[in-house]
Amino acid sequence: MATSSGEVYARIYRVTKEIPAGKVSTYGQIARWAGASTPRMVGYAMAGAGSKDVPWWRVVNAQGAISPRNNPFSELQQRDLLENEGIIFKANDRISLKDYAWQGPELPWLKENGLI
């Protein structure tokens, strides 16, 4: 059975809303936990989120960097939001995933939310 893009985005947003302040997750991790999606789909979902209801700024690429966008202001905004949560960027403009990566939702939460 095919899953609509709206359903996929809802799954992605549900997982993203669980990322606690001061932590980040990667596009690939979100895709894996949400299921039925790819890192690219997570990127599209984050680009469309645009509200503080979905903490899009807590999602970074696999290198711990902010992914470039069409609007460079959003990159500065994302960095500002992350720094306001206590996340420190290294000299190469990357975040230490060792220090700041969220370990993901608990198994019971994934089951309760129909993600596994």
C-alpha positions as CSV (number, residue, x, y, z in Angstrom):
1,M,0.0,0.0,0.0
2,A,1.4,3.4,-1.0
3,T,1.8,6.2,1.5
4,S,0.9,9.7,0.5
5,S,3.4,12.5,0.8
6,G,1.1,14.1,3.4
7,E,1.2,11.0,5.5
8,V,4.9,10.8,5.2
9,Y,5.4,14.4,6.2
10,A,3.1,13.9,9.2
11,R,5.3,11.0,10.3
12,I,8.4,13.1,9.8
13,Y,7.0,16.0,11.8
14,R,5.8,13.7,14.6
15,V,9.4,12.4,15.1
16,T,11.0,15.9,14.6
17,K,8.7,17.3,17.4
18,E,10.3,14.9,19.8
19,I,13.9,16.2,19.4
20,P,14.6,18.0,22.7
21,A,16.0,21.5,22.9
22,G,19.8,21.4,22.8
23,K,19.9,18.3,20.7
24,V,20.0,17.7,16.9
25,S,19.2,14.9,14.6
26,T,20.2,14.2,11.0
27,Y,17.9,13.9,7.9
28,G,18.8,10.3,7.7
29,Q,18.0,9.5,11.3
30,I,14.6,11.2,11.0
31,A,13.9,9.2,7.8
32,R,14.8,6.0,9.5
33,W,12.7,6.6,12.6
34,A,9.7,8.0,10.6
35,G,9.8,5.2,8.1
36,A,8.5,5.3,4.5
37,S,10.8,8.2,3.7
38,T,14.3,9.2,2.6
39,P,16.7,11.9,3.9
40,R,15.8,14.0,0.9
41,M,12.1,13.8,1.8
42,V,12.9,14.9,5.3
43,G,14.7,17.9,3.8
44,Y,11.7,18.8,1.8
45,A,9.5,18.4,4.9
46,M,11.8,20.6,7.0
47,A,11.8,23.3,4.2
48,G,8.0,23.3,4.3
49,A,7.7,23.2,8.1
50,G,8.4,26.9,8.6
51,S,6.9,27.2,12.1
52,K,8.1,26.8,15.6
53,D,5.6,24.0,16.1
54,V,8.0,21.7,14.2
55,P,11.6,22.3,15.4
56,W,13.1,22.2,11.8
57,W,16.2,23.9,13.0
58,R,17.2,20.8,15.0
59,V,17.7,18.8,11.9
60,V,21.1,18.9,10.3
61,N,23.0,16.9,7.7
62,A,25.1,13.8,8.4
63,Q,28.3,15.9,8.9
64,G,26.6,18.0,11.6
65,A,26.3,21.0,9.3
66,I,23.4,23.2,8.4
67,S,22.4,22.4,4.8
68,P,22.5,25.2,2.3
69,R,19.1,26.6,1.3
70,N,17.9,29.0,-1.4
71,N,17.5,31.6,1.3
72,P,20.8,32.2,3.2
73,F,18.9,34.1,5.9
74,S,17.3,30.8,6.9
75,E,20.7,29.3,7.5
76,L,21.6,32.2,9.8
77,Q,18.3,31.8,11.5
78,Q,18.9,28.1,12.0
79,R,22.3,28.7,13.5
80,D,21.0,31.4,15.8
81,L,18.1,29.1,17.0
82,L,20.6,26.3,17.7
83,E,23.1,28.5,19.5
84,N,20.2,29.9,21.6
85,E,19.6,26.3,22.8
86,G,23.2,26.0,23.9
87,I,24.6,24.2,20.8
88,I,28.2,25.1,20.0
89,F,29.5,25.1,16.5
90,K,33.1,24.1,15.9
91,A,35.5,26.2,13.9
92,N,34.5,24.4,10.7
93,D,30.8,25.5,11.3
94,R,29.8,22.0,12.2
95,I,28.1,20.6,15.3
96,S,29.7,17.7,17.1
97,L,27.2,14.9,16.7
98,K,29.0,13.0,19.4
99,D,28.0,15.7,21.8
100,Y,24.7,16.9,20.5
101,A,23.0,14.1,18.6
102,W,19.6,13.0,19.9
103,Q,19.5,9.2,20.3
104,G,16.0,9.0,19.0
105,P,12.6,8.1,20.2
106,E,12.1,5.2,22.6
107,L,10.7,2.0,21.2
108,P,7.4,2.3,23.1
109,W,6.9,5.8,21.6
110,L,7.6,4.5,18.1
111,K,5.0,1.7,18.7
112,E,2.4,4.1,20.2
113,N,2.7,6.4,17.2
114,G,2.5,3.7,14.6
115,L,6.0,4.1,13.3
116,I,6.9,0.5,13.7
